[in-house]
Amino acid sequence: MATAATWHRSVDQRERDRYRRRRSARRGIVALASTVVVLGLLGWGVAQAPGWPSVQQAYFDPEQARLALPEVAGGFVFNIKLFLAAEAAILVVALVVALVRVVPAPALAPIRLLAVVYTDVFRGTPTILVIFLVGFGFPALGLQGVPTDLFWLGLIALTLSYGAYVAEVVRAGIMSVHPSQALSARALGLSYAQSMRRVVLPQGLRRVMPPLLNDFVSLQKDTALVAVIGVVEALRAAQVRSSADFNFTPYVVAAAFFIAVTVPFARFADWLALRQLRREQGLAVG
Amino acid sequence: MSVLRVKGLRKRYGGRDVLAGVDLTLDSGEVVCLIGASGSGKSTILRCLDLLEPVDDGTVWLGALDITDPRVDADEVRRQIGLVFQAYNLFPHLSVLDNVTLAPRRVHGQRRRPARAAAMALLDRFGLADKAMSYPDSLSGGQQQRVALVRAVATRPRLLMLDEVTSALDPELVTEVLTMVAELREASMTMLIATHELSFARDVADRVCFLHDGVVHEQGPARELLDAPRQRRTQEFLRRFRDR
C-alpha cells in the first residue's frame, strides 16, 4: 500500500497541477489589471470633471482637515460613548420584548399586548422623529427624575427606536429554532425557562448574529442624529468647523471616523459567522 | 412491581382516534417493543407518556403516581423518563459532552466535575469517548443517535423510551445503535421501544405489542408473537413486512 511518503504524482497529475498553476496565475494577473484599469479610469474621470479643482478644495483640503481633526475627534468620543451605552441598553430591551412576545405565560398577556404596540409604533417612526420627541418632549414634562442631560435623552431615544428593530430580529431568531429542539430539551426534564435559556436562545441568537451586528453598524452611524437636539458630537463639530470657513472638508473627516469604526465591525461580524460555521459543521470554509 | 401502567389511553388528531383505548404494562427491567404500520400511533403513545402531548382520556401510572392528573408536575415526570427521538435532536450548539451533561447539571443539580466524569464514563463505555469534544453535526448519523442514547441514559431514567431510533439511519449504521440498545438491556434498563426492526424486536424484547386501529391488537412474548401470531391482522402485517 502506498503511503504519503512513497507516493509520486503520476505524469498526468503533474500535467494537471501545472495547468492549474498557470491558470491561477493568469487569473491573478487579469484581476489585478482590471482593478488598476477600473480604478484608474474612475479617478481619471473624476479629475477630468470641470468642477474637480473646486470640489477638491471644498471637500479634500488637507489644511482644513488638520484644523477640523481635534474638534471632530473630540465630538466622536461622544458618539462612541453613546453607541456603547445604547448597544447594551438595546440588547436588554430587545431580549425582554422578544421574550415577552414569545413566552405563552398567561400572566404576561397584557404586557405582550404592550410589546406588540411598542414594536409596531417605534419601528414605524423615523429615528430622527423619536429623537426630537424624546429630546424636547421629556424635559418639557418637567417630571422629577426624568433626565434632562442630552446624553441620557439621546440614549433613551436611540434605545426606544432600535430596541423595536432588534427585538424583532431576536424574535425571528427564537422562532427559527426548530420546535424539536425545545421538545427534546423538555423531554430531558428541563423546564420551559431552562430550555429557552440553554437550548433555544443560544441557537436563535447565533443564527441572527449577522443581522444583529448589521443593526449595530447602523446604530453606530445613527448616533450622529442626536446632533438635532444640540449635542456636540462628531457631525455637529464638523458642522461648526465647516461653517467657520465655508469648507466641507470637516464632514469628510467625520465620515472617515465613522467608517474607521464600522469597517472593522463588519469584518468582525464576518469572522464570527465563519467561525460558527466551521465549529458546528466541521466545514473547511476558505 | 410495574414501572408503567397504561389504561384506556385515548388521543384524537384531526377527528381521528389515533389512540382508541391503549392498555399496556411494563415491569421493572422489562423490554417491550411496539410494532405496527406507519401512523398506527407508536410515536403518539411515547409522546403522551412523556406528557409532551395532552392526553384525551385514560390513565397512566408511573410507579404509583397517576401522571395524567393535571396537578402533577410534568417536568418532574419527564425527569424520570428518557425519550430518544428518530431524528436524534442533539443540540447543535453544544459539544457532545455538553449535550450529555446538560440535564444532569441543570435538572439534577450535579456539579460540573462529577457530571463530566460520569458522562465521559458513559461515552467511553459506548465507544464515543474520542467524540466528547466534537459537535453533533460533525458526527455520522449512527454516532449522533448513540450520543442521544447516552444523553437520555445519563439522567438515570426509570424508563427509557425509544422512538424509531434507527429509522433515519443508513443500513450499515443501524447495527451499532441496536448493539447499544442490547447492552442497555443487559444493564436491566426498563425500555419501551417503538420500532420497525422486527428481527431486533425478536432479539431484544421480552414482549411485543402489535398496534392496530388505535389499540394493542395483540401482544405476547416476542418470539411467540412474531413467529406464530394468532390474530389475522397481525399475520397480515408481519407477512407484508417480510415481503419487503
Interface residues (C-beta under 8 A of the other chain):
Chain A: S180 Q181 L183 S184 A185 R186 A187 L188 G189 L190 S191 Q194 R198 V199 P202 Q203 R206 R279 E280 Q281 G282
Chain B: D50 L52 D75 E76 R78 R79 I81 G82 L83 F85 A87 N89 F91 P92 H93 L102 A103 R106 V107 H108 S134 Y135 D137 S138 R151 A152 T155
